[in-house]
Amino acid sequence: MDQNEKVLESSSEKIMQAALDVIAREKISGVRMRHISEEAQMSQGILHYYFHTKKELLSRLLDYILLMFRKERDSDFAKSDGSPSGKIHAFFQEKKRSILAKKMEYIQFDFWVQGTTDPDLKEKIQKSYLNWRYNLYEVIQEGVRSGEFRADRAEAVPALIVSLLMGGSCQYLIDESAFELDQYLDQAEHLILEYLRGTNALP
C-alpha cells in the first residue's frame, strides 16, 4: 500500500467512526453531512470528496458495520472449541457483547428502520440477514455430518436463532428490567442445542 492509499484509508476510517458517533447521538434522520465533518474534524469539502451525498455515506457505513460484525464473529469462532455447538455458542456470545455495548445495536435498528423506505439499504440488510442465516446453516450442517445434530431439524433453526437474538436485543434495549440477559441467552442457546440434538419433545 503506497502513501496515498494509506491516507485515503485513514481518512475513510476516520469518517466512518465519526459517522457512527454522530448517528449514535442524533439518529440517522437527524444527521447532516456537516455534523459528520465537524465530528471528523475536517472540512465539508474534504468529506464530500470521499462521499458526495449522505445516502452514499450511509450505504458505505452499513457495509462497514456489517464487516465489523463479521470480524467479531470470526474472532469468536477462533476462540471456540471448534465444535458445531461451540460455534453456535459463539453466535450467542457475539450478540451478547453487542447488546451490552448498546451503541452498534441501536445503530443497527436505526438502519433497519431506514431500510423500510430506502430500497438500497433494504437490499443490503436483506443480504446481511441471508448471510447470517447461511453462516448458521453451515455450522448446523457440520453438526449433522458429525452426528451431533439431527438432519430433520436443521432447516428452520437459522431463522429461529436470528429471531431469538434480534428479538431479545429489541426487548432488552428498550427495557433492561424485562429479563436477565445472561439467563435469556443461556436458555435460548440451550433450547436450540437440545432441539438440534433431538433431546427434547418439540416436534
C-alpha positions as CSV (number, residue, x, y, z in Angstrom):
1,M,0.0,0.0,0.0
2,D,1.5,3.3,-1.1
3,Q,1.3,6.6,1.0
4,N,-1.7,7.9,-0.9
5,E,-3.7,4.7,-0.3
6,K,-2.8,4.9,3.4
7,V,-4.0,8.4,3.6
8,L,-7.3,7.5,1.8
9,E,-7.8,4.5,4.1
10,S,-7.1,6.5,7.2
11,S,-9.4,9.3,6.2
12,S,-12.2,6.9,5.3
13,E,-11.8,5.1,8.7
14,K,-12.0,8.5,10.5
15,I,-15.2,9.4,8.6
16,M,-16.8,6.0,9.4
17,Q,-16.0,6.4,13.1
18,A,-17.3,10.0,13.2
19,A,-20.5,8.9,11.4
20,L,-21.1,6.2,14.0
21,D,-20.6,8.6,16.9
22,V,-22.9,11.2,15.3
23,I,-25.7,8.7,14.4
24,A,-25.5,7.3,18.0
25,R,-26.3,10.7,19.3
26,E,-28.6,12.2,16.6
27,K,-30.1,9.1,14.8
28,I,-29.9,8.7,11.1
29,S,-32.9,11.0,10.4
30,G,-31.2,13.9,12.3
31,V,-27.8,13.6,10.8
32,R,-26.4,16.1,8.4
33,M,-23.1,15.9,6.5
34,R,-21.8,18.9,8.4
35,H,-22.3,17.1,11.7
36,I,-20.1,14.3,10.4
37,S,-17.4,16.7,9.1
38,E,-17.4,18.5,12.4
39,E,-17.0,15.2,14.3
40,A,-14.2,14.1,12.0
41,Q,-12.6,17.5,12.3
42,M,-12.4,18.0,8.6
43,S,-14.0,20.5,6.1
44,Q,-17.2,19.6,4.4
45,G,-15.3,19.9,1.1
46,I,-13.0,17.1,2.1
47,L,-15.9,15.0,3.3
48,H,-17.7,15.5,0.0
49,Y,-14.5,14.4,-1.8
50,Y,-15.0,11.0,-0.2
51,F,-18.8,10.9,-0.2
52,H,-20.9,13.1,-2.4
53,T,-24.2,12.5,-0.6
54,K,-25.5,11.4,2.8
55,K,-27.1,8.4,1.0
56,E,-23.7,7.3,-0.4
57,L,-22.1,7.7,3.0
58,L,-24.8,5.7,4.8
59,S,-24.5,2.9,2.3
60,R,-20.8,2.7,2.9
61,L,-21.3,2.9,6.6
62,L,-23.7,0.0,6.6
63,D,-21.1,-2.1,4.7
64,Y,-18.6,-1.0,7.4
65,I,-20.9,-2.1,10.2
66,L,-21.7,-5.4,8.7
67,L,-18.0,-6.1,8.2
68,M,-17.3,-5.3,11.8
69,F,-19.9,-7.8,12.9
70,R,-18.4,-10.4,10.6
71,K,-14.9,-9.8,12.0
72,E,-16.2,-10.2,15.6
73,R,-18.0,-13.4,14.7
74,D,-14.8,-14.8,13.1
75,S,-12.9,-13.9,16.2
76,D,-15.4,-15.7,18.4
77,F,-15.2,-18.7,16.1
78,A,-11.4,-18.8,16.5
79,K,-11.8,-18.7,20.3
80,S,-14.4,-21.5,20.4
81,D,-13.6,-25.2,20.8
82,G,-14.3,-25.7,17.0
83,S,-17.3,-28.0,17.5
84,P,-20.6,-27.1,15.9
85,S,-22.2,-26.4,19.3
86,G,-19.1,-24.3,20.2
87,K,-19.6,-22.2,17.1
88,I,-23.3,-21.8,17.8
89,H,-22.3,-20.6,21.3
90,A,-20.0,-18.0,19.6
91,F,-23.1,-16.6,17.7
92,F,-24.8,-16.0,21.1
93,Q,-21.7,-14.5,22.7
94,E,-21.2,-12.1,19.8
95,K,-24.8,-10.8,20.2
96,K,-24.5,-10.6,24.0
97,R,-21.4,-8.4,23.6
98,S,-23.1,-6.2,21.1
99,I,-26.3,-5.8,23.2
100,L,-24.3,-4.8,26.3
101,A,-22.3,-2.3,24.3
102,K,-25.6,-0.9,23.0
103,K,-24.2,1.6,20.5
104,M,-24.0,-0.7,17.5
105,E,-27.3,-2.4,18.3
106,Y,-29.1,1.0,18.3
107,I,-27.5,2.0,15.1
108,Q,-28.3,-1.4,13.5
109,F,-32.0,-1.0,14.4
110,D,-31.9,2.6,13.1
111,F,-30.6,1.3,9.7
112,W,-33.4,-1.3,9.8
113,V,-36.0,1.5,10.1
114,Q,-34.3,3.4,7.2
115,G,-34.4,0.3,5.1
116,T,-38.2,0.3,5.2
117,T,-38.2,3.3,2.9
118,D,-34.7,3.1,1.2
119,P,-34.6,0.2,-1.3
120,D,-30.8,0.2,-1.4
121,L,-30.4,-0.1,2.3
122,K,-33.2,-2.6,2.5
123,E,-31.3,-4.8,0.0
124,K,-28.1,-4.6,2.0
125,I,-30.0,-5.5,5.2
126,Q,-31.7,-8.4,3.5
127,K,-28.4,-9.8,2.3
128,S,-26.9,-9.4,5.7
129,Y,-29.7,-11.5,7.3
130,L,-29.3,-14.0,4.5
131,N,-25.6,-14.3,5.1
132,W,-26.2,-14.6,8.9
133,R,-28.7,-17.4,8.4
134,Y,-26.4,-19.1,5.9
135,N,-23.5,-19.0,8.3
136,L,-25.7,-20.6,10.9
137,Y,-26.9,-23.2,8.4
138,E,-23.2,-24.1,7.6
139,V,-22.4,-24.6,11.2
140,I,-25.6,-26.7,11.7
141,Q,-24.7,-28.9,8.7
142,E,-21.3,-29.5,10.3
143,G,-23.2,-30.8,13.3
144,V,-25.4,-33.0,11.1
145,R,-22.4,-34.5,9.3
146,S,-20.6,-35.2,12.6
147,G,-23.8,-36.8,14.1
148,E,-24.2,-34.2,16.8
149,F,-27.4,-32.7,15.3
150,R,-30.5,-34.2,13.6
151,A,-30.8,-33.6,9.9
152,D,-34.6,-33.3,10.0
153,R,-34.4,-30.3,12.4
154,A,-31.8,-28.2,10.6
155,E,-33.7,-26.2,8.1
156,A,-35.7,-23.9,10.3
157,V,-33.2,-23.3,13.0
158,P,-31.1,-20.5,11.4
159,A,-34.1,-18.2,11.3
160,L,-35.1,-19.2,14.8
161,I,-31.7,-18.3,16.2
162,V,-31.8,-14.9,14.4
163,S,-35.3,-14.2,15.7
164,L,-34.2,-15.2,19.3
165,L,-31.2,-12.9,19.2
166,M,-32.8,-9.9,17.5
167,G,-36.0,-10.2,19.4
168,G,-34.1,-10.4,22.7
169,S,-32.0,-7.4,21.7
170,C,-35.0,-5.3,20.8
171,Q,-36.8,-6.1,24.1
172,Y,-33.7,-5.6,26.3
173,L,-32.6,-2.4,24.8
174,I,-36.0,-0.8,25.3
175,D,-36.5,-2.3,28.8
176,E,-33.5,-3.8,30.7
177,S,-35.7,-4.8,33.6
178,A,-37.8,-7.1,31.3
179,F,-35.4,-10.1,31.9
180,E,-31.9,-11.0,32.9
181,L,-29.9,-11.0,29.7
182,D,-27.4,-13.8,30.6
183,Q,-30.3,-16.1,31.6
184,Y,-32.2,-15.3,28.5
185,L,-29.3,-16.1,26.1
186,D,-28.2,-19.2,28.1
187,Q,-31.7,-20.6,28.0
188,A,-32.2,-19.7,24.3
189,E,-28.9,-21.4,23.4
190,H,-29.8,-24.4,25.5
191,L,-33.2,-24.8,23.8
192,I,-31.7,-24.5,20.3
193,L,-29.0,-27.1,21.0
194,E,-31.4,-29.5,22.7
195,Y,-33.8,-29.2,19.7
196,L,-31.0,-29.8,17.2
197,R,-29.8,-32.8,19.1
198,G,-33.3,-34.2,19.4
199,T,-33.2,-34.4,23.2
200,N,-36.5,-32.6,23.8
201,A,-40.1,-33.2,23.0
202,L,-40.6,-30.4,20.5
203,P,-41.8,-31.6,17.0
